[in-house]
Amino acid sequence: MLAQLANERRHVLRTVDGLENDAMRRTLIPSGWAMTQLLNHLALDDEMFWISAVLGGDDRAIAELHNGWTSEPMTGSEAINIYKREITRSDEVLAKIDLDAPPRWWSPPSVFDAPPMSNGREVLFRVLAETSVHAGHLDIIRELIDGHQDLVLE
């Protein structure tokens, strides 16, 4: 699962690579999100929330939790750097934890109202699924912007 998560993260970063700031901030679909917002969602709602906070019990992550979709507007390079930063922090957590152990922290219902997951593998699977789905969303937006297609043959 860790190798597949790394592949999906690379897919996300390949998809946004080389895009100008204006392109990354454009909204091209009816729901109105831009690539920068999706990167913030992946960084803050997936990497920071699920891995650093839930799996790692990281006080910094818990204190900084907020909705990534509603983060302040930023440049494309800032969004990419935040995503890369949170991936690095997540990898540090994942290197230290036992995925068979229960999560170290679970959010109150006001933050995420769902029953706790029983172990780190369940949490990691959630992050993998989210990252994979959103990599596909980014592929569609990239194709709408400049016709680029990331044909995944792996």
C-alpha positions in Angstrom: 0.0 0.0 0.0 2.8 2.4 0.8 4.4 1.9 -2.7 1.0 2.5 -4.3 0.4 5.6 -2.3 3.8 6.9 -3.4 2.9 6.2 -7.0 -0.4 8.1 -6.7 1.3 11.0 -5.1 3.8 11.2 -8.0 0.9 11.0 -10.4 -0.7 14.0 -8.7 2.6 16.0 -9.0 3.2 14.9 -12.6 -0.3 16.1 -13.5 0.3 19.7 -12.2 3.9 19.9 -13.3 4.7 22.8 -15.6 1.3 24.5 -15.3 1.3 28.3 -14.9 -0.3 29.8 -11.8 -3.4 31.1 -13.8 -4.1 27.6 -15.1 -3.9 26.1 -11.6 -6.3 28.7 -10.2 -8.9 28.3 -13.0 -12.2 26.7 -12.3 -13.4 24.6 -15.2 -16.1 22.4 -13.6 -19.5 23.2 -12.2 -18.6 22.5 -8.6 -16.1 25.4 -8.9 -12.8 24.1 -7.4 -9.4 24.8 -8.8 -6.3 22.6 -8.9 -4.8 24.7 -6.0 -7.8 23.9 -3.9 -7.6 20.2 -4.7 -3.9 20.1 -3.8 -4.8 21.8 -0.5 -7.4 19.2 0.1 -4.9 16.4 -0.5 -2.3 18.1 1.7 -4.5 19.2 4.6 -7.5 16.9 4.6 -5.7 13.7 3.6 -2.0 13.8 4.4 -2.1 16.1 7.5 -5.5 14.9 8.9 -5.4 11.2 8.3 -1.6 10.5 8.5 -0.1 13.1 10.8 -3.0 13.7 13.1 -5.0 10.4 13.1 -2.1 7.9 12.7 0.7 10.0 14.2 -1.2 11.8 16.9 0.9 14.9 15.9 0.0 17.9 18.1 1.0 20.3 15.3 -1.2 18.7 12.8 -4.2 18.4 15.2 -3.8 22.1 16.1 -3.6 23.2 12.5 -6.5 21.2 11.1 -8.9 23.0 8.9 -10.9 22.4 5.7 -8.4 22.3 2.9 -11.0 23.1 0.3 -11.6 26.5 1.9 -7.9 27.5 2.4 -6.9 30.9 1.4 -6.2 31.4 -2.3 -2.6 30.8 -3.2 -0.3 30.4 -6.1 0.2 27.0 -7.8 3.7 26.7 -6.6 2.6 27.4 -3.0 0.0 24.7 -3.2 2.5 22.2 -4.6 5.0 23.1 -1.9 2.4 22.6 0.8 1.5 19.2 -0.6 5.1 18.1 -0.8 5.7 19.3 2.7 2.8 17.3 4.1 3.9 14.2 2.1 7.3 14.5 3.7 5.7 14.8 7.2 3.4 11.9 6.4 6.3 9.7 5.3 8.1 10.4 8.6 5.0 9.3 10.5 4.5 6.2 8.4 8.2 5.2 8.9 7.6 5.2 12.7 4.2 3.6 13.2 2.8 0.1 13.3 0.0 -0.1 10.7 -1.6 -2.9 12.7 -2.0 -0.7 15.7 -5.1 1.5 16.3 -4.9 5.2 15.3 -3.2 7.4 18.0 -5.9 10.1 17.8 -9.5 10.3 16.5 -11.2 13.5 15.8 -14.3 14.7 17.7 -17.6 14.5 15.8 -17.5 18.3 15.2 -14.5 17.7 12.9 -15.2 14.3 11.4 -18.3 12.4 12.5 -17.6 8.8 11.8 -16.7 5.7 13.9 -13.0 5.3 14.5 -11.1 3.0 12.2 -9.6 0.0 13.9 -6.0 0.2 12.6 -3.5 2.1 10.5 -4.1 0.0 7.4 -7.7 1.1 7.2 -6.6 4.7 7.5 -3.8 4.3 4.9 -6.3 2.7 2.5 -8.6 5.7 2.9 -5.7 8.1 2.0 -4.7 5.9 -0.9 -8.3 5.8 -2.2 -8.7 9.6 -1.8 -5.3 10.3 -3.5 -6.1 7.9 -6.4 -9.6 9.4 -7.0 -8.3 13.0 -6.9 -5.4 12.1 -9.2 -8.0 11.2 -11.8 -9.9 14.5 -11.2 -6.7 16.4 -11.8 -6.1 14.4 -15.0 -9.4 15.6 -16.3 -8.8 19.2 -15.4 -5.3 19.1 -17.0 -6.7 17.7 -20.2 -9.3 20.5 -20.3 -6.6 23.1 -19.8 -4.0 22.1 -22.4 -4.9 18.6 -23.8 -2.2 16.9 -21.8 -3.0 13.2 -21.0 -1.1 11.1 -18.4 -1.6 7.6 -19.8 -0.9 5.3 -16.8 0.5 2.0 -18.1 2.0 0.9 -14.8 
